[in-house]
C-alpha cells in the first residue's frame, strides 16, 4: 500500500483576523462563491461549542444579535485567486481565518475589507458596492425585466429542431401576455461538447436559418455553450490535444462531467495560449455573425481547473478572466450569461450570472420517483429559490442575477400552482424572468403568472428578518414606487401575515395571483407565495 505523506508547506496566502465580540455572539452569515453553493443549509447560522469552525466564500459576517454588533470580512477582488474564510470558535467566537490558495511567489494578495456596523444587511450592501467598484462593474441597466425562453427544462438534452420551431411559433402567438425577448437554444444541438459550431443530425437546418426564424418571430436568438470545456470525444480535443490543461507529468487533466457518454469526460482549455483565445473569439464571432446575441456560458467553474498551463505565472482565476475578456471583446454588443460560474472573477466581464442551482420540474428533489436518472434529480424549485434569495444583496450590483428559469406550466411538471408562484416570484425580485414552459400548451392561468413576472419588478429588495438557521420568508421593497412585501411560504403550514407587522397599511393589493384587494392580513397556504403592494 502506498504511504501517504502530509504536505508540510501549503501554498497560498493566509491571515487571521481576531474579533472582539460579546461571549454570546453566535451569528454567522456565510457567503457562497458560485451557484453550486457549498452552503447547503441556510446561509445565516448560529455557531456554538467549545471547538467549532464554519467556512465561507467571498464574504462572511459575524456578530451578536442582542447588542447589534457585526463585523464583515470580504474579498474586494478576484484577479488571481478566490478567497475563503473560516470562522473560528474556541469557547467564544474569536476570529476569522482567510485563505487565498493561488497567491504565491510574492504576489500581492487580493484586496479585502473589514466593515463594522449594527445591521448585517447594510454591511452586505456596502460590501457589494465596494467590490463592484474594485472589479470595474459598469452601471447595470435593469429598467425592464429580462424575459426569454430556453429549451432545457422541458426537453433537456433530447431537444430536437422540431421542438424548438414549435415553441418559436407558440411564443409568437402569445406575445400579448408574455413577450419573450430572447429565445435560447440549450444543450442538445451540438455534435459533441466543445464542437459548438457542429450540429447533430436532429438539427438538420443550419443555425443561421434557425436564428433568422427567431428574429422573424420578434425575438433575439440565444445559444448555449460550455466555452472553456470540451469532451474527449470532441473534434477540437482530437485535433488540438495541446490546447488543454495538463498535470505535472504532461498528461491532459480529465474530469467526470455531467453529460452522457461519450461526452462524459471533460477537459479544460488553457486560456493562456493565444491559439485558444483566438479559438474562443472565433466561436463567438461566428455565432454573432449568424444573428445570435445572447450567450449562456455554462460549466464556467470547471474552467478554473487546477493544473499546468502554458503561462507558468498564470493561476486558474487569471486564466479564467483572460478567457472571459477574449469573449467579451469578440461580442461586445451581446448579452453574456455566466452559469455554474465563480461570481467574483466574472464581475465586469458578464452581464448576467446565475446565482441559484438548477431548477427542475419538481418542487423538491425528494419528490422524484424511484429510479429516475434525469439531470434534474438533485435540483428543485425550492433549492433554486432559496439560493436566489440568499444572494439578494448582489441583485443589480455585481450583475443581473439569474434565478434560473421560472417554472409555471402544468404539463411535464411535478409541482402545484402555489409552488409555481414561488418560482415566478423569484423572477419578480431579481428582474430576470425567463422560462422553459411550452407556451403552446400552458394553461391561461399559468401563462398569466409569466405575464405578471414580466410586468412586475420589486426593487430595493431586503429580507425583513432573517432568523439564524432558517431561510428568509419575507422581503421588503418597492413596486412602482409603492411599499411592497414578498412572502415565500416554504413551510408545511399556512402562514398568517398581518400587514401592520410589516409596516403596511390596512389595505393592500395582492398582485401575484389573480389581483385582489386584501384587508389587515393575508393567509398564505403551505408551499405558496404572495406579493403585496400598499394600497392608495
N, C-alpha and C positions, 0 to 999 in steps of 0.2 A: 504494500500500500504506500502511495506517495505521501511523504511527510509534508504537511502544510506549515509554512513559516509565517510568523507575524511580520508585517512590514513596519519597521520602526520609525521611519521618517515619512510622514504623509505629505503629499503635495498640497499646495493651496495656501490661501491667506486665512488666518484665524485670529479672532479677537474676542474679548469678553467685556460686557457692559454690566457692572454691578448696579442694582437698582435699590433705592430706599423707599419702601412702601410699608404700610402697617402690616403687622403679622397676620391680619385677617384677609389680606389681599389674595384673591384666588382667580381673578378674571384674566382670561387669555383669549384674544382674537387671533386666529391662525390664518394667514394668507395662503392662497394656493397659486402656483405659477403657470398652470395650464388647465384646460378643461377636464382632463383626466385627473382630477384632483386626488392627491394623497390624503386630503382631509375628507374622509368619507362620512364622518359624523358632522353635526352642525359645527360651523366654524368658531362659534363662541363657546368656550369651555370653562369649567372650574378645574383648577389643578390643586390636588390635595396630597397628603402623605409626607413622610419624613425624607423620602428619596424619590423624586419624580422628575420627568422631563417630557416636554411636548415640543414637537418640531413644527416649523412653519416655513413658508417660502415667500420671498419678496418682501413681506412686511409682517410685523407682529405687534400687537398691542397688549400690554399687561396693566393691571391696575386693581383698585379696590372700589367696589360698588358703593359701599357705605359712605366713604369720605370723598368720593368722586375725584380720585387722583389716578390719572392714567399716563402711561409712557408708551410712545410709539417708536419703534426702530424699523427703518425701512431702507431698502436699496433705491437709490435715485437713478442708477444707470445699469445697463447690462450690455456692454460693448465687447467684453472678453469673457465674462463669467456670470453665471447665475449666482444668486445669493440665498443662503439658507440660514435659518435661525433656530436655536433651541432654547426654550425657556427652562431654567433650572430651579428646582425647589429642593431645599435642604432644611426641612422643618418649617421654613417660610420661603416665600418667593424671593430669591436672592440675586438672580442675574440672567442675562441673555448672552448666549454664545452666538457668534457669527462665523460663517464658513463660506469662502469663495473658492471652489475647487480648482479653477483654472487661472488664478492669479499666482504666477510663478515667475522665476527668473528675474526678480527685481521689478516686475511690472507693478504700476500703481494700482491699488485696489479700486473696485467700483465705488462710486460716490454713495454715501449713506447719510441718513439724517436721523436725529433723535428729537422728538417733539414731546411736550408735556401739556396737559390740559385737563379740564373737568368733564369732557364729552368725547368718548372714543369715536363717535361718528364724525364730529367736526375734525378730529385729528386725521381720520382716513381721507376726508375730502381735501384737507390741506396737503396731505402727503401726495394724493393723486395728482393734484395740480402742480406740485413741485417736480414730481417725476416726469410728467408730461412736458414741462418746460425744458428740463435737462435733456430729454431724449428727442427734442425737436418736433413734437407733435404740433401740426398746424391746426388752425381753427377748424373744428368739426362742424360741418353743415348738416344739421338734423332737423330742419324746419318741417319736413314731411316724414311720415313713417315710410320705411322702405318695405315695399311689397314685392312678392315674387313667388315663383313655383319651382320646385325641383323634383326630380323623378324618384329619388331614393326611397322615401318611406312608404311608398305604395308598391313599387316594383322591385326595389333593391337591385342587385347586380343582374337580375334577369330581365331588365328593361329592354324592350325592342324599339326599333324605329317607329313601328305602327303605334305602340303605346304612347310615345311622345307626340306623334302627329294628332292622335285623338284628343290628347289633353290640350294641345295648342288650339284646336277648334273649340273645345269647351271653355277655355279661358277667354277667347274672343267673344263667345256668346254670353258670357256672364260679367262683362266689364262694368255694367251699371251697378252691380253690387260689390264686387271685389275686383279691382283693377291691378292685375299682376304686372308690375313694371318690368321685372326680369323673369325670363324662362330659362332655367339652367338644366342642362343635361348632366346627369350624375354618373357615377361609376357604372360601367357596363357597355359603353360604346366602343371602347378601345380593344385592340387585339391582345395586348399584354400591358401590365403595369410598367410604365416607362416609355412605351411607344405611343405617345399621346396623339400623334398625327395619323396613326394607322387604325382604321375601323375594322371591327369584326363583321362576320358575314350577316349577322342580324341587323346590321345598319348599312344597307346597300346604297343609299343615297348619299352623295358627298356632303360633308358637313357644311360646305359653303352654301349648298342649296337649302339645307335644313335651317341654317341661320337666316337665310332670306325669307323662309316661311315664317319664322318667329317675328322678324321685322315687319312683314306684311300683316301679321296679326296684331301689330301695335305694341310689341314688347321688345326688350333688349335681350339679345342672345347671351347666355352664360354657359360655362362648361367647367367640369371638374377635372382636376389633375392632382397627382402627388408629385410635384415638380422635383423634389430633392431625392426621390427614390426610384428604383426600378426593380423588377423581379429578375431572378437568374434565368428565367425563360425568355426575357425580352431581347429584341434585336439590338437595342442600344448596349446592353451588357455583353452580348456575344461579340459585337463589333468593336467595343471600346472597353475592354476589361481594365485598362489602366486609368480610367476615369473615376474609380471608386475608392473609398476609404479602406485602408489596409490595416492589418495587425502588425505587430512588431517584427514578425517573420516575413512580411511582404505578401501575405495572403489576403484576399478580399474579405472584409468583415461581412458576414451573412447573419441576418436575424430572422426570426419567425414573424411573418406578417399575418394580417387578418384575412387576406384574400384566399380563396380556394386554390387547390392545385390546378395548374402548375405555377401559379403566381404567388405561392405561399412563402417563398424565401426572398427576402428583400436585401438590397444593397444600397448604400448611400453615396450619392455623387460628392466628389471632392471639389467644393466650390472655390478652392484656392488655385485651381487650374484655369487658365484663360480659355482653353477649349471648352471646358464645362460651362463657364459663364456665357460663352458665345452660343453654345447649345441651348441653354435656358432662354436666352434672349430670342433665338430663332423660333423656338416653340411658341412663345407668347406673341411675338410679332406676326407669325403666320396666322395664329388664331385671330388676332386683331384684324388682319387684312381680310379674313373671311367674315368679319362682322361681329365677332364675339367681343363683348366689352365688360363682362363680369366673369371673374375667375375665382372659383372655390379651390383653394390650395390646401389639400388635406395632408395628414400624416406629417406635419411640419416638425413636431418634436423629435421624430426619428431622424430628422436632418441634423441633429446635434450628436450624432453617433460618435462615441469615443473611438479613437484610433489614430493612425498615422496619415497625415495629409502632406501634399506636395510642399506647402509652406510650413517649415518647422516652427515658425513663430506664431502661427495661427492657432486659435482654440476652436472648439466646436461652436461656441457662440459667435466669434468673429467671422468664421467661415459661413455660418448661417446668415449673418447680416450681409455679407458680400453677395450671397445668392439673392436675397430679397432686394438688395439695391440694384442688381442687374435686371431683375424682373420689373421693378418699379420704373427703371429708366426705359425699358423696352416698351412698356404700355403706360405712359404717364397719365392718359385720359381714361383708363379703365378702372373699375371698382375691383379691388383685391380683398378677398375674404380669406383670412388665415384660420385654419381649422386644425384641431389637435396640435396647437402651437404653444410655444413658450411665450407668455404675454409680453414681458418687458423687451426682449430682443426684437419684437415686431413693431414696437412703438415708433411712429414717424414714418413707417415704410408700408403699412397696410391701411385700408380704410375701415374694414370691419374685422372683428375677431370673435370666434366662438368662445363663450365663457361658460358653457354648460357641457355636460356629457351629451352623447346622442340621446335624442328622444326615441320613442318607439310607438308601436301600435298598442302598447299595454300601459296602464297607469302605473302598475308596479311590476317589476320583473318576475316576482314570485307567483304572479297570476298565469304565467305561461304554462302551457300544457307539457306534461312529461315527455321527454324525448325530443322536444323542439330544439333544433340546432340553428335557428335563424340568427343572423348577426345582431338582432335586437334582443337577444336573450337576457343580457345583463344591463340593458338600457331601459329607461322608463320615462314617462311623462313627469312623474313626481320627482325623480332624481334630477332631471334636466331643469325643472322649475326651481328646485332648492338651490342648485349651484348658480343659476342665473341670478336669483335674488341675493345670494351671498356676495355677489360681485356688484351690487347696486352702486357703490361708490366709484366704479370705473365708467359708468354709463356716460357716453359722450365726452369723457375726459381723456381716456387713453386711445379710444377708437369707438366706433359704433359697436355696441356689444350685441352679439348674435345669440339669442336663446335657443337656437335650432328651430326647425320648422314647427309651426303651430299645428296641433292635431285636433281637428274639429269634426271630421266626417263620421258617418255612422256605418259605412261599409268598410270591409277589410280593416276592422278596428275592434279593440277589446277594452273599451272604456266607456264610462257613462257620459251623459250630456254635461253633468256638473264637472266631471274631470276634464272634459273638453274646455270648459270655461276657465279652469286653472291654466291650461296650456295657452289659451288665447290671451289671458291677462298678462302673461309674461311678455308677449309681443307689444301690448299697450304700454307697459312700463319701460321697456327697452327701446321702443321705437323701431325695432326690426321685426316685421310682421309677415314672414314668408310661410308658405305651406307646401305640403306634398299631396294634399287632398285632390281627388279627381272631381273637378267642378262640373263634370257632366253627370255624375251620379250622386253628388252630395245633396242632402235634403235642404229645402229652403230655410228651415230653422237653423241648421248648422252653417249654411252659407252666410246667413245674416251675421253670425258670430265673426266670421272672417271680415265682413264688411265693417263691423264695429272696430276691429283691430286695425283696420286701415285708417279709419277716420278719427279715432280717439288716441290721444297721447297724454300720458301722465308725466309731468316734469317735476324737477326738484325732489326726486324720489328719496325717501329715507325711511328706515324702519321706525315705527312709533316706539316699539320696545323690542329688545332682542334678549330674551332670557337665556342664561347660560344652559348649554346642552339641549337647546330646542331651536328649531328653525323659526324665523320670524313669520308672523301671520298677518300683521297689519303694517301697511306702508302709507305714509302721508305724502302729499304732493299737491300739485295743481293740475287741473284740466281746463284749458281755455281761460286761464287766469283765476279760476274758482277753486276754493279748497276742495280737496278730494281725498278719499280713503279707499285703498285697495285691500280687500280681505281675501286671504287664502286659507281656507279651512281644509288642511291636510289630515285632520284627525278622524276618528271613527265616531265622534259625537257631533251633534249640532252645536253651532256657536252663536251666542247671542251678542250682538254688537249694539250697545247703547250710544247714540250719537254724541251725547253730552260728554261721555268719557274720552272722546277723541277730538273735542273742540269743534264739533259740527253743529249747525243749527238744528232746530226741531224738525224741519222739513228738508229732505234730501231726495235727489233723483238717483235711482238705481239704473245704470245705463249699460251694464254688461249683458244682461239678459234682455228680454223684451222690456224696453224702457218703461219705468213706473215711478210713481211718487211714494215715498215712504215717510212715516211719521215716527219720531222718537227713537226707533230701534229697527234692526233687521235681524232675522234669524237665518243663518246660513247653514244649510244641511251639511252633513259629513261629505267629504270629497267634493267640495263645491267652492265657488268664488263669487265675489260681488265687487262692483265698483260704484262708489257713492260720490256724488258731486253736490256740494252745498247748493240748496235751492235759493231762489230770489227772496 
